[in-house]
Amino acid sequence: MSSSTSTSSSSAAVPIVTIDGPSGSGKGSLCQMLARELDWHLLDSGALYRIVGLAAEKQSVSFSDEAALAKLAANLNVEFRAGQSGEPSSVLLDAEDVSVAVRSETTGTLASKVAVYNGVRDALKDLQRGFAKAPGLIADGRDMGTVIFPAAPLKIYLTASAEERANRRHKQLINKGESVNLAALLEDIKERDDRDMNRAVAPLKPADDAILLDSTGVSIEDVFQQVFDRLKRQLF
């Protein structure tokens, strides 16, 4: 689906499931499984700053022009499509598949350049709310239930121990043929958690009415079944 700005009132009747939590908790895989099963729209909020950075580069928008970057963010034509089992979601920008480019190290650097602007942050709030369209939305992020969709009828906060998340990331990188140090990965995850949970703007935390799930030692299939069963009871 293509995003467009919408008010919270216009999206109130659309069923929304928010999945928040730290990196490596399994929320990305869970969101894709839910979106595929329900044939609902998908929002990968963590990719949006990367997409803004990539779009700015493609359109030769200056990274020092906050107003132009905010306008660009507000009018992004972006779509997320759930990948097959074990595969990342696809990202379409102006109908072009930019999945590989969005996940590159270069685009990560561009993302950091645009994320510093309050104007871009505000524009992306409206953009994200515009993803709430029938038949429903699965929203993946860190502040979906607390900031972007506080009225969502079902909010999940998915976590796992830092050690579990480091082990998962270690296996992923090893499978890609990369040489990585498990202890260094664990330290990076702990530092990121500390930054995310203690930042001044939209800190990582569960919404007051979120359901807390710990995926430590639990398969993603079992987590999916727990959430899907609750979703059916609560929304259907």
Backbone torsions as a table, in degrees:
resi	resn	phi	psi	omega
1	MET	NA	149.4	174.9
2	SER	-91.4	139.8	-177.8
3	SER	-82.2	152.9	172.6
4	SER	-153.1	154.2	-177.9
5	THR	-66.1	137.0	175.8
6	SER	-147.6	153.6	179.2
7	THR	-85.2	162.4	179.7
8	SER	-63.4	-31.1	-179.4
9	SER	-69.0	-37.3	-178.3
10	SER	-71.5	-22.9	-179.4
11	SER	-99.5	0.0	-173.4
12	ALA	-60.5	-33.9	-177.2
13	ALA	-81.8	-9.5	-179.2
14	VAL	-83.6	126.6	177.3
15	PRO	-66.1	129.7	-177.9
16	ILE	-128.8	133.0	172.6
17	VAL	-117.2	121.3	177.3
18	THR	-101.5	136.0	176.6
19	ILE	-123.4	104.2	178.0
20	ASP	-109.1	163.8	177.4
21	GLY	152.9	171.4	-178.0
22	PRO	-73.9	163.8	177.5
23	SER	-60.2	135.6	177.4
24	GLY	88.6	3.0	-179.0
25	SER	-79.3	-15.7	-179.6
26	GLY	103.3	6.8	-174.9
27	LYS	-67.0	-33.3	178.6
28	GLY	-62.7	-46.8	178.5
29	SER	-64.6	-41.9	179.5
30	LEU	-60.9	-45.3	-179.1
31	CYS	-62.0	-41.5	179.1
32	GLN	-65.5	-40.8	179.1
33	MET	-62.7	-42.3	179.1
34	LEU	-66.5	-43.9	-179.3
35	ALA	-62.8	-40.1	178.1
36	ARG	-66.2	-45.7	-176.3
37	GLU	-64.0	-40.3	-175.5
38	LEU	-92.0	-15.1	-172.5
39	ASP	59.4	44.1	177.1
40	TRP	-101.1	168.2	176.2
41	HIS	-72.4	157.2	-177.3
42	LEU	-126.7	135.3	174.4
43	LEU	-122.9	116.1	174.4
44	ASP	-102.5	86.4	-171.6
45	SER	-65.4	-27.1	-178.3
46	GLY	-66.0	-18.8	-178.7
47	ALA	-89.6	-8.8	-168.4
48	LEU	-66.3	-40.1	179.2
49	TYR	-65.8	-35.5	175.7
50	ARG	-63.6	-40.3	-179.4
51	ILE	-67.1	-40.6	176.4
52	VAL	-60.8	-45.0	179.2
53	GLY	-60.9	-43.4	179.5
54	LEU	-65.4	-42.7	179.8
55	ALA	-64.3	-39.1	179.2
56	ALA	-63.0	-40.6	178.8
57	GLU	-66.6	-42.9	-178.9
58	LYS	-63.6	-35.2	-176.4
59	GLN	-98.3	7.6	178.3
60	SER	56.3	40.7	174.8
61	VAL	-85.5	131.7	-178.1
62	SER	-66.0	134.7	179.2
63	PHE	-77.4	0.1	174.9
64	SER	-103.4	-0.8	-177.7
65	ASP	-101.8	90.9	-176.1
66	GLU	-60.5	-42.7	-177.8
67	ALA	-62.2	-43.0	-179.6
68	ALA	-68.0	-38.3	178.8
69	LEU	-67.1	-39.9	178.7
70	ALA	-64.4	-40.8	178.0
71	LYS	-63.8	-42.1	178.2
72	LEU	-61.3	-45.0	-179.6
73	ALA	-62.6	-40.5	-177.3
74	ALA	-66.4	-24.0	-173.7
75	ASN	-115.4	20.2	178.4
76	LEU	-60.5	138.3	172.3
77	ASN	-106.8	89.4	-172.3
78	VAL	-127.4	145.1	179.9
79	GLU	-137.8	139.9	175.2
80	PHE	-112.5	134.9	177.8
81	ARG	-125.1	130.2	179.9
82	ALA	-62.3	134.8	177.9
83	GLY	-83.4	176.0	175.3
84	GLN	-71.8	168.2	-176.7
85	SER	-52.3	125.8	179.0
86	GLY	85.8	-5.8	-178.8
87	GLU	-105.8	148.9	177.6
88	PRO	-70.5	162.1	177.4
89	SER	-67.7	155.9	175.4
90	SER	-91.9	146.4	179.8
91	VAL	-121.0	123.0	177.5
92	LEU	-112.8	126.9	177.5
93	LEU	-118.2	116.8	-174.3
94	ASP	52.9	41.7	177.3
95	ALA	70.7	5.8	177.9
96	GLU	-101.3	133.6	178.8
97	ASP	-74.4	112.8	-177.8
98	VAL	-118.0	24.2	-174.4
99	SER	-55.8	-45.6	-178.0
100	VAL	-69.1	-45.7	-178.5
101	ALA	-62.2	-39.8	-178.0
102	VAL	-62.0	-33.1	-175.3
103	ARG	-93.4	5.7	-179.2
104	SER	-76.1	159.0	178.1
105	GLU	-63.4	-36.4	-179.9
106	THR	-61.4	-44.3	179.7
107	THR	-67.9	-31.5	174.7
108	GLY	-60.3	-38.6	176.8
109	THR	-66.6	-39.7	177.5
110	LEU	-63.6	-38.8	-180.0
111	ALA	-59.5	-41.2	-178.9
112	SER	-65.9	-25.5	179.8
113	LYS	-75.3	-32.4	-177.3
114	VAL	-92.0	-21.7	-175.6
115	ALA	-70.8	-13.1	-177.4
116	VAL	-78.2	-12.5	-172.7
117	TYR	-95.3	126.3	176.6
118	ASN	-62.1	-34.6	179.8
119	GLY	-61.8	-39.2	177.8
120	VAL	-68.4	-43.4	179.2
121	ARG	-58.7	-45.7	-179.1
122	ASP	-64.7	-41.1	179.5
123	ALA	-62.5	-38.3	-178.5
124	LEU	-72.4	-25.8	174.3
125	LYS	-61.0	-48.6	179.0
126	ASP	-65.1	-40.8	179.8
127	LEU	-58.9	-45.9	-178.1
128	GLN	-63.4	-40.7	179.6
129	ARG	-64.7	-24.9	178.1
130	GLY	-71.1	-10.9	177.4
131	PHE	-77.1	-13.4	-177.8
132	ALA	-76.5	91.0	-179.4
133	LYS	-135.8	153.4	178.4
134	ALA	-59.1	146.0	8.2
135	PRO	-83.6	-12.9	179.8
136	GLY	170.0	172.8	-176.3
137	LEU	-137.0	136.9	168.7
138	ILE	-108.6	116.1	-174.0
139	ALA	-111.0	119.7	-175.7
140	ASP	-105.5	125.4	177.5
141	GLY	-179.7	-152.0	179.3
142	ARG	-121.0	-17.9	179.6
143	ASP	-135.6	26.8	-178.0
144	MET	-64.7	-45.2	-177.5
145	GLY	-83.0	-20.6	-177.4
146	THR	-95.9	-33.0	-172.9
147	VAL	-120.2	-50.6	-170.3
148	ILE	-80.2	-46.3	-178.9
149	PHE	-127.8	63.9	-176.9
150	PRO	-64.7	-18.0	179.5
151	ALA	-97.3	7.8	-179.7
152	ALA	-57.1	135.8	-176.5
153	PRO	-71.6	-20.7	178.4
154	LEU	-136.8	119.3	-179.6
155	LYS	-123.3	129.9	178.8
156	ILE	-117.7	135.9	171.0
157	TYR	-116.2	109.7	-174.8
158	LEU	-103.6	125.1	-179.6
159	THR	-133.6	177.7	174.5
160	ALA	-163.8	159.1	179.9
161	SER	-61.5	153.2	178.2
162	ALA	-59.1	-37.7	-179.9
163	GLU	-64.5	-42.7	178.4
164	GLU	-62.7	-44.4	-178.1
165	ARG	-67.5	-36.0	177.0
166	ALA	-66.2	-41.0	178.3
167	ASN	-63.4	-40.8	178.5
168	ARG	-62.0	-47.0	-179.8
169	ARG	-64.4	-38.4	179.3
170	HIS	-60.7	-45.4	179.1
171	LYS	-63.4	-41.0	178.9
172	GLN	-59.4	-46.9	-176.8
173	LEU	-70.2	-37.8	176.9
174	ILE	-62.1	-42.0	179.1
175	ASN	-64.0	-24.6	177.2
176	LYS	-86.6	0.7	178.6
177	GLY	84.5	13.5	-179.3
178	GLU	-92.3	144.4	177.5
179	SER	-91.2	118.8	-175.5
180	VAL	-137.1	153.9	179.8
181	ASN	-104.5	120.2	-175.7
182	LEU	-61.7	-41.6	-179.2
183	ALA	-63.1	-39.4	178.7
184	ALA	-67.3	-39.1	177.0
185	LEU	-61.6	-42.9	179.5
186	LEU	-62.5	-42.4	179.3
187	GLU	-65.1	-40.5	177.9
188	ASP	-61.5	-42.3	-179.2
189	ILE	-65.1	-42.9	179.5
190	LYS	-63.8	-39.8	179.3
191	GLU	-67.5	-40.7	179.1
192	ARG	-65.1	-42.3	177.2
193	ASP	-57.4	-44.3	-178.7
194	ASP	-62.9	-42.8	178.3
195	ARG	-63.5	-48.1	-175.8
196	ASP	-65.0	-38.3	-175.3
197	MET	-80.4	-18.2	-175.9
198	ASN	-117.1	10.3	178.4
199	ARG	-72.3	154.1	-174.9
200	ALA	-70.6	-35.8	-176.0
201	VAL	-104.0	124.5	175.9
202	ALA	46.4	60.9	179.2
203	PRO	-63.9	152.5	178.7
204	LEU	-70.5	114.7	177.5
205	LYS	-163.2	155.3	177.6
206	PRO	-73.0	144.9	171.5
207	ALA	-63.1	154.9	-177.8
208	ASP	-57.3	-32.1	-178.1
209	ASP	-105.6	18.5	179.6
210	ALA	-78.5	150.2	172.9
211	ILE	-89.2	123.5	-177.7
212	LEU	-90.4	126.2	177.5
213	LEU	-127.0	133.0	177.3
214	ASP	-108.3	118.0	-175.8
215	SER	-93.4	8.6	178.5
216	THR	-59.8	121.1	179.1
217	GLY	71.8	11.4	-178.2
218	VAL	-116.9	135.2	179.7
219	SER	-70.3	154.2	179.5
220	ILE	-65.2	-28.3	177.7
221	GLU	-65.9	-40.0	178.7
222	ASP	-69.4	-39.0	176.9
223	VAL	-62.4	-45.3	178.1
224	PHE	-55.9	-46.2	-176.7
225	GLN	-64.2	-38.9	177.3
226	GLN	-60.4	-47.2	-177.1
227	VAL	-70.2	-42.0	-177.9
228	PHE	-64.6	-40.9	178.6
229	ASP	-62.9	-42.5	179.1
230	ARG	-67.2	-39.2	179.7
231	LEU	-61.0	-43.6	-179.7
232	LYS	-63.7	-39.3	-179.6
233	ARG	-69.2	-36.7	-170.9
234	GLN	-90.1	-32.9	-171.9
235	LEU	-111.2	-14.9	-176.3
236	PHE	-119.4	NA	NA
